[in-house]
């Protein structure tokens, strides 16, 4: 795809301490943008990273018609840059757009945009193991009107953020508490879409949980508050007996790309993986009988996040003695090994930028 690229006259990369990177606080020199109007997407262009100018009446500020994604690029030992499962993220982005009445973006245009932007900013991709380049595509309604309607115009951007290692002090198991009083999503809603409103809806319960000393909330179904759905920023798995169980995609939880990767790997290793409804009562019963071996969350940022304990109502269960399990470790090592080019990519998950 031919793309207009206008480079900045002065880079800011020399001002960045790459050894002290956090998550999402530093941004590279350039961004990609594309506008939708008159019924079609215009050409994509790469420009210097700068402000987005808008009026107070911008539709998205009032009615939240927006979608975003998050994926990563990794530098290998030979200098190649690996983009992990970009096609899967693009598919999810477009599913989310469809639910929010936002025009979908051509997959090839989207992929070329990611690759050309990362190539333009290849010096920004961290060289340290454990570090990566976070890629954030997003789109929002850009009409200027206070009437409730499907916007006729949209703006699409991709920005890049070099990020540090998620586990700076080692992979420590997290403490979760179930949300009893609050609901994140309900059937027929937007729970499966990666839209800002879902995250806004989860903030209060997460904030309250953190004040009590928990890492995150474990969300339950919106109707009965009985079946497990997902953690605030992750999908969730339970290793019970000889089965690896994860909540099924019933329209209320996000179809995580790392979740999908774990399912592929576990089945390839000969494990029995089951996607179904799973209640907290069943998890507690499995713990009491000694069948609950491990539990962990999955997501782009952490990859694998072991769960050390879950508090549900008045009961707290400590999983695997609060330690990291062998399966969690193997999955983390395998996925990150593929991402950094240290393990075979047998599922063709990597798009390489040489």
N, C-alpha and C positions, 0 to 999 in steps of 0.2 A: 504494500500500500504506500503510495506516495503521500508524504505528510510534510506540511510546512513546519520547520523547526527554527525557532528564533531563540538564540542562546543569549544568556545574560552576559554583560560585559565584565562583570566582577563576581567571581565565585566567593562563597562564604565558608567553604569547606575547611579552610585553615583555622577558622574560629571554633571548630567543633572538637571537643575532647572525646575521641572515639573509645577511649578506655573507660569512660564514665557514663556511657549511654544508658538511659532509662527506656521507657516505652512511650512512643508517640509525642516526644517533646521537641525533637529536632527534625527539620524538614530540608530536603535537598533543594538544589538551585532551580529546578524546573518542574512544571506540571503539564498535564495534558488536559485539553478542554474541547468540548464539542457542544453545539447548540441545536435544539430542536424547535423548529417553527414552520409554519405553512405545511404541516403534515409530514415532515421528513427531517431526519438528522442531517446536519450540514457536515462539512469536512472536519476531521480532527486536526488539531495543531498542538505543538509543544511550545510553550512560552515560559519566560521566567516566572518563578513562584511569586505571587503577589496577592494583593487584596481582591476580594470579590465585592464589587460595588452593587448595592441594592437599595431599594426604597423600603420604607416601613410597611408598605402595603403588599410586599412580596407574599404570594400565596402560601408558600411552604411555611412561613413564620406563623401562619394562622391555622392551617389545616393539615400540616405535617405530611404532605404527599412527597415522600422521599424514601430512598433505598441506598444502602451502602454495602460494601464487601470488604474483606480483609484476607490477604494472602501474603506469601513471603518469597523472597529470592535469597539464595545462599551462594557464597563464594567458596569454590572448591580449592583444593591444594594446588591444582594446576592453573588456577586463575579463571577457569570457566565459571559462569554464573548459572545456577540452577533455579528455575522458577517451578515451584511445587504445585501441581494439580490446578493450573490456571483454568483449564477447560471446565473443570467441575465448579469452580467459583463463578465462572461466567454463566454457566447454566443456572446456578442458584440465583444469581443477580437478576437474570431475566425472568425467572419464576416469581421473584419478589416484585419486579416491575409490573408483571401482568396482574398480580393481586392488587396493586396500588394504582392501577389504570395509567401506568407510565409506559410510553412506547419502548419496546424492547430494542436492544442494540445488536446489530449484526455481529455474530460470533467472531468472524474473521477480523472485522474492524476492531473489535474489542481486544482480541488477542494481539494483533499487530501493535495496537496502542500501548499495551502493557510492555511488550518486548522492546519497542523502540524507545519508550521512556526510560526503562531500566538500562538499556544500552547507552542512552545519552548520559545517564547518571552512574555509570558503572564504577567510577572512582568513589562514589558514596557507599557502595556495598561494603560493609565491614569485612576486614580480613581475619578477625579473631574467630576461632571455633566457638560456637554457641551464640554468636551474633548473627544478625541478618538484616535484610532490607524489607521493611513492612510496606506493602502496596495497598493503598486505600482508594478504590474507585467509589464514587458516589454520584447520585443524580437527585435533582430536586425540581419541584414545580416553580416556574419563574414568572407566571402571570402577575400583574399588579392589580389585584381586585379583592374586595372583601366578600364577594358573593361565594357561597359554597358551590363549587363546581369542579369538574375535572379540568385541570389546567390545559391550555393549548400550547404552552411553551415550556421547555425544560432546559436545564444546564447540566452537563455531565463533565466530571473532572476525575483525574487520577493524580494523587499526590503520593510522595514517597517519604518514608521516615526510617533512617537507620536506627536499629534498636539493639539493646544489650541483651545479655543472656537472661532468660526469664527466672531461672534458678541461680541467683548469684551466690547463695550460700548452701547449695545442695538442694535436692528434690525432697522437700519436707511434706508429709501428708497434711491435708487440710481438714478443718473442723466445719461440719455443716449442721444446719438446723432447718427443719421443714417449715414451710410457710403455711400456717393454719388460717390466719385471719385474712390473708391477701391472695389474690389470684393474678397470675401473669397473663394467661390466655385461656380462651374457651373455644370449643369446637365451632367452626364456621367463621372464626375471626382471622386475625393476621399473625397468629403465633408462629407459623412456618416461615414467614417472610422476614428478611433481615432489614427491618425498617426501624428508624429511631424511636417511634412511639412504644415499641415493645420494651426497649431498654429503659425508657423513661418510666414505664409502668413498674419496672422491677426495682427501681432505685430506693424507694422508701423502705421496703422490706429488707433489702440488702444492707442499708444503712443501720437499721435497727438491729440486725443480726450482728453486724460488726461492733456496735456499741456493747454488745453482750459478750464479745470475745470470739465470735465465730468468723470463719473466713468468708463464707457465702451462704446463700439460701438454697435449699433443695426444694424445687417447686413441685407441687402436687396438682392433680387435675382440678379444673375449675369447678366441676359439678359436685363431686363427692369428697374432695380433699383426701383421697384414698390412694390413688395410683401415682407412681413416680413419673415425672416428666423430664426435667432437666435441671442442671445447676444454673445459676445466673448467667454465666458466660461459657458454659460447657455442656456437652452431652454427657451421659453417665452410663457406666457399665458395672455389673455385679457378677463376680465369678462365684457361682454357687454349685457345689458338687463338681460335676464334669461339664457344666454348661456356662457359657459366657452370655449373660442376658442383658439386653438393653431395651428401653422403651421403644415401642414401634412408632413409626412416623404417621401419626393419626391426624395431622393437620394443625396440631397445637405446639409442636416443638420444631426447632430448626434442624434441617437435614445437614448435620455437620460434615465437612469434608474430612476432618480427622476421624470422626466417627466411622465414615465409610472406609477409610484406610485401615482402621483397626479391624473392622469386620472382614475385609479382604485378607489381611494378614493372618488373622486367627483361623479362618477357614482353610487357608493355604497350609497352615501348620497342622491341620487335621482336627482342630477343635470344633466342638459343637456350639455354634453361635445361634442364639434365638432372639428374635425381635418380637416382643409381645408386651401386653400390659403386665406391670409388676407393682404390687402394692407394698407399702411400708410394713404391713402386717406380715407379709410373706418374707421380706428381708429380715425382719426381727426374728421370725421363727427359724429361718435358716441360720442366723447368728446363734440363737439359743441351742440349736442342735449341732453346732460345730461345722455346718456345711458351707457357711459364708467364708470364702477364702480370701477374696480381695474385692475392693471397689475402687473405681477411679473415674475421673472426668477426662474428657478429650476436647481439645480446641486448638485453634491456630497458634495462639500465643504461647500456651504452656506445653502443647502436644499431649502429654500425659500428666495428669495431676492426681496422685494417689489420695484416697480418702481415708483419713485416720479414724474419724468418728462421725456419727450422725446422732443428733438429738431430735427425737420425735415425741411431742407432747411432754410427758414427764420422764421419758426413758432415753438413756444414752447408750449406744452400742459402740464399742471400740473394736475396729476391724483389723485383723492381722496384728494384734498387739500394738496398734498404732504405728506400724512399720511399713516400709515400702515392700510390696510383694514382688516375687520373681517374674510374674507375667507383666506387671506394670513396667518393670525395668527392661524386660526383653522388647516390649512394644516401643518404648521410648528410644532405646538404642537402635532398633531397626529403622524406625521412621526417620530419626535424625541422621542415621547413617546413609539412608537413601537421599535425603535432602542435601547432604554435604558431599555426595558422590563417593562415599566410602563403602557402600554396600550396593549390590546389584539392583537395578531398577526393573524388575521382572514384569511389573504391571504398566510400564511406560507412563509413569506419573510425572516425569521430569521433562521440562522444555529447556533446552540448553542455549545459552547465549555465549558464544566463543569469543 
